[in-house]
Amino acid sequence: MVIRQRARRGRRSISSHAHDWPAAMVLYLLRQQGGDLSRTRTVLTIHNLAHQGVFPPAALGAVGLGADHFTTQRLEFYGQLSFLKGGILAADAITTVSNTYAREIVTPELGELLDGVLSVRKGQDQGIVNGIDYAVWNPMTDPAIAAAIRRGGHEQQGALQERAARGARARDPARSPAHRVDRPRGPPEGQRSPRGGAAEDPEERRGVVVIAGEGDEALAAKLHAAVAKSKEAGRVPRRGERGPSRTASSPRRTSC
């Protein structure tokens, strides 16, 4: 461990920043150390709460911990061991990828059974929105898009519809979420009607949904199957396949 090596050389680490379950246990282990190591300030960033690092109780021995750590107040998680839970309990501060996600993960609906643990840390968590370099990712100057986006973006919508969905009309609504295809964050729009039920007029149900992202294989397979059933489906390269487009289109009322 780098932190321990620095301590042995007399160079104490001021802080340690861990991301998700693969590194979360480092923060918990630091709290179990004596001396300067236990005083290291720590931050845990959660990108996706669904990935929790769950292992059998026997894994405690692999990280040098005894059975006394297998309690609901510590690492026990529904009969298993959760590395992410350990990081949540041990971190001095917790961050997520947005303020919205920070609010969502403390709810029973989106808390992935860790909402109770996260609620205990409420007030010590915050969302930090992912940033980009606007000098590079500038929609007003980007040569990779159909037209500079200044007002409205209608040229972009038309180009997107033409590329992704045969038969789409200019007045058809288009939505394009770009994120990891996984629970619980996606894809919300393609799974339900905006009205919550079937519209009487079929024309009101027309629309294009373009999903850019990879992730859960089972959910991705359902999306591909839904696109294949659509009469207006475009070309959809599967994971690892290179094609002219990396987009998927489906009618607005497609269910997965």
Secondary structure as GFF3:
##gff-version 3
##sequence-region A 1 256
A	DSSP	alpha_helix	2	8	.	.	.	ID=ss1
A	DSSP	beta_strand	15	19	.	.	.	ID=ss2
A	DSSP	alpha_helix	20	31	.	.	.	ID=ss3
A	DSSP	three_ten_helix	35	39	.	.	.	ID=ss4
A	DSSP	beta_strand	41	46	.	.	.	ID=ss5
A	DSSP	beta_strand	54	55	.	.	.	ID=ss6
A	DSSP	alpha_helix	59	62	.	.	.	ID=ss7
A	DSSP	three_ten_helix	67	69	.	.	.	ID=ss8
A	DSSP	beta_strand	76	77	.	.	.	ID=ss9
A	DSSP	beta_strand	80	82	.	.	.	ID=ss10
A	DSSP	alpha_helix	83	90	.	.	.	ID=ss11
A	DSSP	beta_strand	93	96	.	.	.	ID=ss12
A	DSSP	alpha_helix	99	104	.	.	.	ID=ss13
A	DSSP	alpha_helix	115	120	.	.	.	ID=ss14
A	DSSP	beta_strand	125	127	.	.	.	ID=ss15
A	DSSP	alpha_helix	154	164	.	.	.	ID=ss16
A	DSSP	beta_strand	174	175	.	.	.	ID=ss17
A	DSSP	three_ten_helix	189	191	.	.	.	ID=ss18
A	DSSP	three_ten_helix	202	205	.	.	.	ID=ss19
A	DSSP	beta_strand	208	210	.	.	.	ID=ss20
A	DSSP	alpha_helix	217	229	.	.	.	ID=ss21
A	DSSP	beta_strand	249	250	.	.	.	ID=ss22
###
